[in-house]
Amino acid sequence: MKHKMAVSKKLILLFCSLITVYSSAALTADALWVIPTFAATEPEKKMFKVETNFNYHLSIPRKGHNKVNLVLRKYASLDSADASFISRMSAISSVNYLWWLDTWHPDSKKLALNYYQEKGLDQKYWEDTWKQKFVGRKIKLKQKVDYEGYIIMVYNVSEPSGKEGFFDFPLVLKKENNKWMVSLDLRKSPLLLYSPWVEGIDSEKVIYE
Amino acid sequence: MNNSVYFAKRQNKKFIIITTLIILIWASIAQSNARKYTDEGEKSFTFIQQFIFHHQKYEEVMLTDFLTEPYDGNNGPDRQLVDFLSSILADDFEWWLSNWSVETKKDWTAKISINKAQRSFNYWKARFNNKTEAQLVDFVVLGPRVLIGVELKNSSMEYYLIAFSLENSRWRIDQPFMDSVLYKTIKQQILK
């Protein structure tokens, strides 16, 4: 008898705690993190969409043209997007910090250097990184994207084994005074963020709540 | 006469040679690019942002009790709006300025040559004084922001949707957000 009562008591307790958990979950789902302090109606959930369209032109290097052949600085130029891309990769692969600085667009260089300074990413950091991640690796050009005056060169740096790297990287170039220079202008653009050319996607939906 | 015809012909020949060379160089560059790349053509990418927000309407709330000095605390975004309007009534520029976000103040500091902050203060003083009736209308929660709709009644009625975001546990007015496309879109949605 005593045992039966103990079991019933346990069941009632379990039932009550389930109700408590359920109602507190329901309350959390409905409650907003901030509420008005003057009299107002109940919150109504609403939704709207913003669609932004990006048109770009895609080119893919033919077989035999996708391997990046590095050059010495004296043979490098910034005359075309292709040449600038090779200059940038050559500067990095030859661990030439000053050459690397010269491949930046002045506005973006200022922005980048300020940011790097804040984060403590100095010349030594970059040289060490390049030695670890670039020197002796194969660099492959995967795609060339033409978007509103910018050229985005999409490239891949191999693993030490020679196997293709897991990520493809974009390098954005912008033309000014007949020179193609590295730009950060598109750093916040969803086009660059989602890089649709990598997976061949034509749209991306993000829900903000 | 013969000499001038001779020179004209020579010039013409030179022009033809130079033009042909330019065309050849251009064609060879175009051809080398065409050889290097396969043209995949024009592509399109659509970025769809779906925003979910919560909308509440204030129930005939007229603001009548204003502060005489700044309140440094977090009593909610609508109380911060009261603090903001109070600073205008008090004609206290520093108090008024303390209501804005760091990003807003940074932008105004960059625009010091056009005295942006003072001009903005004057703008608000022209719209709100002790004869203005202020009625709260909308309370909108959009992600980390709260937008408060307020009607200011002078000789005519004007509606303002003021965006607040939290900064070190204080509600601050976010002008860069109020300059964004997203803000304009949600304002249209609220006014529908």
Interface residues (C-beta under 8 A of the other chain):
Chain A: L32 W33 V34 I35 P36 T37 F38 A39 A40 T41 E42 P43 E44 K45 K46 M47 F48 K49 V50 E51 T52 N53 F54 N55 Y56 H57 L58 S59 I60 P61 R62 H65 D82 K144 P190 L191 Y194 P196 W197 I201 D202 S203 E204 K205 V206 I207 Y208 E209
Chain B: R35 K36 Y37 T38 D39 E40 G41 E42 K43 S44 F45 T46 F47 I48 Q49 Q50 F51 I52 F53 H54 H55 Q56 K57 Y58 E59 E60 V61 N75 G76 P77 D78 R79 L136 F139 V141 L142 G143 V146 V181 L182 T185 I186 Q189
